[in-house]
Amino acid sequence: MKKIQMVDLKGQFEGIKNEVNASFQEIMEETSFINGPHVHAFQKDLEEYLGVKHVITCANGTDALQIAMMGLGLKPGDEVITADFTFAATVEVIALLQLTPVLVDVDPETYNIDPDKIRKAITPKTRAIVPVHLFGQVANMDAVMKIAKEHDLYVIEDNAQAIGANYHTREGKTFKAGTMGDVGATSFFPSKNLGCYGDGGAIFTNNDELAHTIRGIVNHGMYERYHHDVVGVNSRLDSLQAAVLKAKLPKLDIYNEARKAAAFKYTEAFRDHEQIVTPYREGDCDTHVFHQYTLRILDGMRDALAKHLQEKGLPFGIYYPIPLHKQKAYADERYNEADFPVTNRLVQEVISLPMHTELDDEQIDYLTGTIIDFLK
C-alpha cells in the first residue's frame, strides 16, 4: 500500500507536469513574472468556468477577503456577521480593517452559518454577511441572500474551500460557489481543490464598478503607473502560480469527482456506526466538493481516536479545535457561551480524514478499518 498522506500533491503533479514545466520555461524566457500573459489567461479561463464577469487574482485567500471588504467601502465600526466555526482568516481581515466581527453559530448538519442566527444578530450597524462554504459545502445561499436583500446588506462569500461546487436555488437556477453574493473570495493554497504551488487567491464579482475598484486596490491603488487613485495594497498572483492553476483548472471537475468518490466510499464504510456521524450532503452531492472529509466522533472518543491514529502514523486533521469566540485575539464580552451550542460541540467531536484526488481503495479500506476496529 502506498503511504497515506493528508494531501498528495506529488501524485497529482504527475498528470500536469509536462504542461506546467513547459509554461515555467516560457515564463523564464519571457521574464514575465508579474501580471504576465499567464495571469491574464488564467483569469479569463476562471471567469468562463465560474460564469462570472470579473475575476481579479491576488496574492492569497486572506488578501482576497480583505480586498473584497475594502472594495465595498466598509468603514471602521461597521458590523460584519460570519460563522464562529471556521478558520481565523475570515474574522482576521474584519479585525484588521477595524470592522466589528459578529460571530454566530452554525447549522448542526452542514456546519455552515445558520441563517436563523444571522437574523438575530442584525443591528443598525450591520453592513455585511460573510458565509463560509466550509469543508467544500455551499452554505444556504437562498436564505443568506434573502436576509441580505431584506436588510440591504452586502454578501461576501468566503469560497476558499468550495471552488467548483454548485448551488441550486429554490427558483431552479444553478450557480458556482462564490458567484452569488456581491463578491466572492477564494484561496489557491496548495492543498485546496484548485491549488497552486505557493500562495495565491482571487476575487469574483459581476459588479463592473466594484471590479474596477478592486483592480486598483490589488495594485497599490493604481490604474495608471504612479497615479494612486484609491488606497491599495500590494497583492498580485505571480505568473508561475498562474501557470499551475491554468493547467489544473480544466481538470478541476475531475479532481472534485475523485474527492466525491473517495467521500462516498468513506461514508459507506462508516454507515450505521453509532459513534460516527458522516458528512451531510444533499442530492447527488454537487453542492459539496469535499475539501475536507470531516467526521463527528461521539461519546467523547475523538481525542482517543486521534491519539490512536497518530500512534499508527496515519494522518488526520482537527479543523477546528477552538471556536473563534474563544480565541484570545477575538474574544469579546458580547459573546455568550449559550449562543454557540453547535460550535462548542463540534470542536470536541470533529476529525478530518485524508482527502485528495489520489486516494485509492486500499488506502480507504485501511483507514476506515482502523477507525472502526478502534471504536468497536
Disulfide bonds with the S-S distance in Angstrom:
none
